[in-house]
């Protein structure tokens, strides 16, 4: 089984830009511990921009150039420490296009599966070197959860500079949440908590965690420096003393199909269809899976083809969900109002509202 580990910038880089070697050693020791348990490990590591920009005091440089300076520094240090434990690492730099394009998604999945079959540990980062040119992930928490979904990971571990998710964060009443088992429990959580130098923060984490949770993956948000962080994931005793918040993946009756996982893990809509209020209410009911029928469609926006991912929006232009189109845009426009014609089948539709 796969375990995806994401490490935040503040854990890896001091304020002067120097890499924290003791933290890297801690991470690699954790990787070795998990490999000895028979787990396949994927690392998603921040830190390149922080290391490249701050170390050389190049504050005015673009994010891309800072990443270009810092990325080899970061990967070389990982590799050097890993070799001491007979672990081989490999570098992967990804953009959102690598997951949103179905063919590239499948190729990436195959490449990661091949590496981990040989106990090679992929170290992955958003390709900040091309920042501003290509489509980027909102943060590495999102990337880690997407990869967890792609590989049907057992666990995703988001290591940060706080020891979990808090209610009333920043006040005298703040209290860490030990466990989350339902999507509704996220509603009352304050989302403006900042956790490290990066682009993350609690809102980005929660948006990503919700997707992984719906795919049946357990997610842990905890402080990366805790020496027991790795071993404690496999021990459910004394949960309140754990150095993390555990988010329990929703149980599935059957494993998701590949294309369903892709919808959760980065598929990007190429057009929009606007549906009636009645149709929107029915689709938002997660307990009853429904196909999107042509009868309820009021407007079609953009040009797209059969097999493309399209977004379904309501009259207020708010997204209800997205899925794989069974018809192209022209066919939908020409047949609008017809009975019993499926535009998106229920098995290929993801509710996001």
MOURBEL-V496433 format. One record per backbone hydrogen bond with DSSP energy under -0.5 kcal/mol. NH is the residue of the N-H (numbers start at 0). CO is the residue of the C=O. If there is no record, write none. Layout:
nh=NH co=CO
nh=NH co=CO
This chain:
nh=2 co=39
nh=3 co=154
nh=4 co=2
nh=4 co=41
nh=5 co=3
nh=5 co=156
nh=6 co=43
nh=7 co=158
nh=10 co=7
nh=11 co=7
nh=11 co=8
nh=12 co=8
nh=13 co=17
nh=16 co=13
nh=19 co=11
nh=20 co=18
nh=22 co=19
nh=23 co=19
nh=24 co=20
nh=25 co=21
nh=26 co=22
nh=27 co=23
nh=28 co=24
nh=29 co=25
nh=30 co=26
nh=31 co=27
nh=32 co=28
nh=33 co=29
nh=34 co=30
nh=35 co=31
nh=36 co=32
nh=36 co=33
nh=37 co=34
nh=38 co=33
nh=39 co=0
nh=40 co=38
nh=41 co=2
nh=42 co=121
nh=43 co=4
nh=44 co=42
nh=44 co=123
nh=45 co=6
nh=45 co=43
nh=50 co=46
nh=51 co=47
nh=52 co=48
nh=53 co=49
nh=54 co=50
nh=55 co=51
nh=56 co=53
nh=57 co=52
nh=58 co=56
nh=60 co=57
nh=65 co=61
nh=66 co=62
nh=67 co=63
nh=68 co=64
nh=69 co=65
nh=70 co=66
nh=71 co=67
nh=72 co=68
nh=73 co=69
nh=74 co=70
nh=75 co=71
nh=76 co=72
nh=77 co=73
nh=78 co=74
nh=79 co=75
nh=80 co=76
nh=81 co=77
nh=82 co=78
nh=83 co=79
nh=83 co=80
nh=84 co=81
nh=85 co=82
nh=86 co=81
nh=89 co=120
nh=91 co=122
nh=93 co=91
nh=93 co=124
nh=95 co=134
nh=96 co=134
nh=97 co=94
nh=98 co=95
nh=99 co=95
nh=100 co=96
nh=101 co=99
nh=104 co=100
nh=105 co=101
nh=106 co=102
nh=107 co=103
nh=108 co=104
nh=109 co=105
nh=110 co=106
nh=111 co=107
nh=112 co=108
nh=113 co=109
nh=114 co=110
nh=115 co=111
nh=116 co=112
nh=117 co=113
nh=117 co=114
nh=118 co=115
nh=119 co=114
nh=120 co=87
nh=121 co=40
nh=121 co=119
nh=122 co=89
nh=123 co=42
nh=123 co=121
nh=124 co=91
nh=126 co=93
nh=127 co=125
nh=129 co=126
nh=130 co=127
nh=131 co=133
nh=132 co=129
nh=133 co=129
nh=142 co=138
nh=143 co=139
nh=144 co=140
nh=145 co=141
nh=146 co=142
nh=147 co=143
nh=148 co=144
nh=149 co=145
nh=150 co=146
nh=151 co=148
nh=152 co=147
nh=153 co=1
nh=154 co=1
nh=155 co=217
nh=156 co=3
nh=157 co=155
nh=157 co=219
nh=158 co=5
nh=158 co=156
nh=159 co=221
nh=166 co=174
nh=170 co=167
nh=173 co=170
nh=174 co=166
nh=176 co=164
nh=177 co=175
nh=179 co=245
nh=184 co=181
nh=185 co=182
nh=186 co=183
nh=188 co=185
nh=201 co=192
nh=202 co=190
nh=204 co=200
nh=205 co=201
nh=206 co=202
nh=207 co=203
nh=208 co=204
nh=209 co=205
nh=210 co=206
nh=211 co=207
nh=212 co=208
nh=213 co=209
nh=214 co=210
nh=214 co=211
nh=215 co=212
nh=216 co=211
nh=217 co=153
nh=218 co=246
nh=219 co=155
nh=220 co=244
nh=221 co=157
nh=221 co=219
nh=222 co=242
nh=223 co=159
nh=225 co=222
nh=228 co=225
nh=231 co=227
nh=232 co=229
nh=233 co=230
nh=234 co=231
nh=240 co=237
nh=241 co=238
nh=244 co=220
nh=245 co=177
nh=246 co=218
nh=246 co=244
nh=247 co=179
nh=247 co=245
nh=249 co=212
nh=260 co=256
nh=261 co=257
nh=262 co=258
nh=263 co=259
nh=264 co=260
nh=266 co=261
nh=267 co=99
nh=269 co=308
nh=271 co=300
nh=272 co=310
nh=273 co=298
nh=274 co=312
nh=275 co=295
nh=279 co=275
nh=280 co=276
nh=281 co=277
nh=282 co=278
nh=283 co=279
nh=284 co=280
nh=284 co=281
nh=285 co=283
nh=287 co=284
nh=288 co=286
nh=291 co=343
nh=292 co=290
nh=293 co=340
nh=295 co=292
nh=296 co=293
nh=297 co=273
nh=298 co=273
nh=300 co=271
nh=303 co=301
nh=306 co=324
nh=307 co=304
nh=309 co=322
nh=310 co=270
nh=311 co=320
nh=312 co=272
nh=312 co=310
nh=313 co=317
nh=316 co=313
nh=319 co=311
nh=320 co=311
nh=321 co=349
nh=322 co=309
nh=323 co=347
nh=324 co=307
nh=325 co=342
nh=328 co=303
nh=331 co=327
nh=332 co=328
nh=333 co=329
nh=334 co=330
nh=335 co=331
nh=335 co=332
nh=336 co=293
nh=337 co=334
nh=341 co=339
nh=342 co=291
nh=343 co=291
nh=347 co=344
nh=348 co=345
nh=349 co=321
nh=350 co=348
nh=351 co=319
nh=352 co=319
